[in-house]
Amino acid sequence: MSSEIVKSNKIAEKLRKQGFDSMQNGEIYEAILKFNESLCNAESDTKIMRTIYANRAETYFKLKIYDKCLNNIQLARDQNCLPDKMKSLDDLQEKCLEEFNEDQTTNENPWDFFKLSYPANKRLPFVADCLEVKCDNKYGRHVITNKPLKVGDILAIEEPFFKIVKSDPEDNEYPMANIYVYCAYCLNDNLMDLIPCTECLTTMFCSTRCQQEANKSFHKYECNYLEFLNNTGNWRMPLRNFFHSLSICDDSIEELEKLMIESDSESPTVYNYAMDDQRDPDTVKNHLKCMIGLARRVVVTVRNFSEFFTHHPLLSSAWCTHQEFIKKFLKRMMQIEILNFHGIKGRSLDRNNPYRSSVGDGGYAFCSLLNHSCCSNVMRIVVENRMVVIVERPIKKGEQIFDCYIGDSFYFKTKNSRHMELMDYQFICDCEACTYDFPELLTGALQACDKTLLHYAQQAYNELRNPKKKLTPMEARELALKYSKIMQRCYRENNYPCREIVLLELCTVKCFLMASKSNISFP
Ligand SMILES: C[S@@+](CC[C@H](N)C(=O)[O-])C[C@H]1O[C@@H](n2cnc3c(N)ncnc32)[C@H](O)[C@@H]1O
């Protein structure tokens, strides 16, 4: 079951040459992809590793990404560099430093813009202090606001507790290339400036810190078994969550079992604990308890993983004594994933894909408390790997925050198709859009209330839909705020839904998404 595939300099050299040819042809994304694949195949501390990093340094130099160029020069030097090869690295470094010092471009930091609009909850620093959790028979746990909220307000910026980069041979949405584009630990792309795992062929990290954290957390269990694990389909994430949870409990299966029993008896949410120090092991355990206690009303049958666990050197003894518990835990992880986890989309560095690309999946303890409405009052966007919750329609004091689980909501989908998509979640949606049969945007039945505003909104919508229209992140930020203000001013409950507001909502989402992008792109 463990993988027999070993690193090979011969394969690495072949891939490096392919990358070099792509670089010469100006195909930068393809070039770095091949260099990264080549790094994964190269045997550690060898001449070829030095050459690949040197090639990658040259590629970043061509792109005028000077900090990455310098980083790759250093990585090349770290690979037992022979003195005769130092000269070319020295020359590149000199050129790079010269241009770096003259470079006037500033890289925008998305977190200068994406900030909570209200003071943070002192115990939950990633959530605005105006939000509270409640529970009732109809909605179960849900989140309300104790202040009126405006369109564009940012309510939460949450990192995923569980996360995984997906590269699924059976799902076109998640290309195999993802493993060479995103850090396996933090999921950031780092402009593909990644380092390989020293053992396996398919895991990369954006820094030695992420590499160490991943090894402590899940990679020590996964490293030799990736071929098997990558073929477990939708069980890949529950297995990852099990490894991660076990490491949080200091690799003690007894401790993890105890934690699950506590979670079941206390049913905690993130509001039960102080979550202000994520480096504190007790905080992390409490966070895990909240994840284990997420909604889970689905029936699941666990696949048979007996052979994997029996032969795994680090897991066989836990399997021997706690087989039933491990099965129960995996089942729980699958149940909570179905109802709670979110796809993570990142910017696409591939010039052939102008859209955001699917990176993987994440589990978020706070965002999972939001219930669904087909005319939600917040939108969710992923910035780097954090989930940002932004107000989409004005929300009154005391009202519930509603997310939309199915994308595109009532604007583009009929009630029937929405209800079909929501079947897994085990409730019948009776939001305003379902109760009052809100017309879809495309049918023409959605009327306008204000002709002047409609004209403005239609024009903005058409412009943003034009693939040739490119906005810088700064321009997108300004427009996102401008449209939010207009919507806040013009929104009338008795007019909703009207065509102009729906079009402006779509423009605002698009602008917030574009505002989160970097201004660097690969040719
Ligand atoms: C992501 S969880 C939301 C939080 C959940 N209410 C809880 O108590 O943990 C999804 C589950 O919440 C419930 N839910 C979500 N939206 C709902 C709605 N509009 N009406 C009733 N139940 C809803 C369903 O049971 C669904 O499977």
The ligand as an SDF file (V2000), in Angstrom:
LIG
                    3D

 27 29  0  0  0  0  0  0  0  0999 V2000
  -23.9940   24.7100    8.0430 C   0  0  0  0  0  0  0  0  0  0  0  0
  -25.2040   24.1570    9.1650 S   0  0  0  0  0  0  0  0  0  0  0  0
  -25.8360   25.6620    9.7990 C   0  0  0  0  0  0  0  0  0  0  0  0
  -25.8590   25.6830   11.3230 C   0  0  0  0  0  0  0  0  0  0  0  0
  -26.8470   24.7490   11.9310 C   0  0  0  0  0  0  0  0  0  0  0  0
  -28.1190   25.3920   12.0610 N   0  0  0  0  0  0  0  0  0  0  0  0
  -26.3700   24.2320   13.2810 C   0  0  0  0  0  0  0  0  0  0  0  0
  -27.1720   24.1680   14.2130 O   0  0  0  0  0  0  0  0  0  0  0  0
  -25.2240   23.8400   13.3880 O   0  0  0  0  0  0  0  0  0  0  0  0
  -26.3980   23.5470    8.0190 C   0  0  0  0  0  0  0  0  0  0  0  0
  -27.6200   22.9570    8.6500 C   0  0  0  0  0  0  0  0  0  0  0  0
  -28.4120   23.9850    9.2700 O   0  0  0  0  0  0  0  0  0  0  0  0
  -29.7960   23.7680    9.0460 C   0  0  0  0  0  0  0  0  0  0  0  0
  -30.3280   24.8930    8.2220 N   0  0  0  0  0  0  0  0  0  0  0  0
  -29.6270   25.7060    7.4170 C   0  0  0  0  0  0  0  0  0  0  0  0
  -30.4140   26.6180    6.8410 N   0  0  0  0  0  0  0  0  0  0  0  0
  -31.6570   26.3890    7.2820 C   0  0  0  0  0  0  0  0  0  0  0  0
  -32.9230   27.0100    7.0420 C   0  0  0  0  0  0  0  0  0  0  0  0
  -33.0380   28.0480    6.2390 N   0  0  0  0  0  0  0  0  0  0  0  0
  -34.0010   26.5000    7.6870 N   0  0  0  0  0  0  0  0  0  0  0  0
  -33.8840   25.4450    8.5280 C   0  0  0  0  0  0  0  0  0  0  0  0
  -32.7090   24.8080    8.7840 N   0  0  0  0  0  0  0  0  0  0  0  0
  -31.5960   25.2770    8.1780 C   0  0  0  0  0  0  0  0  0  0  0  0
  -29.9090   22.4640    8.3090 C   0  0  0  0  0  0  0  0  0  0  0  0
  -30.0930   21.4480    9.2520 O   0  0  0  0  0  0  0  0  0  0  0  0
  -28.5490   22.3260    7.6490 C   0  0  0  0  0  0  0  0  0  0  0  0
  -28.2200   20.9860    7.4060 O   0  0  0  0  0  0  0  0  0  0  0  0
  1  2  1  0
  2  3  1  0
  2 10  1  0
  3  4  1  0
  4  5  1  0
  5  6  1  0
  5  7  1  0
  7  8  2  0
  7  9  1  0
 10 11  1  0
 11 12  1  0
 11 26  1  0
 12 13  1  0
 13 14  1  0
 13 24  1  0
 14 15  1  0
 14 23  1  0
 15 16  2  0
 16 17  1  0
 17 18  1  0
 17 23  2  0
 18 19  1  0
 18 20  2  0
 20 21  1  0
 21 22  2  0
 22 23  1  0
 24 25  1  0
 24 26  1  0
 26 27  1  0
M  CHG  2   2   1   9  -1
M  END
$$$$
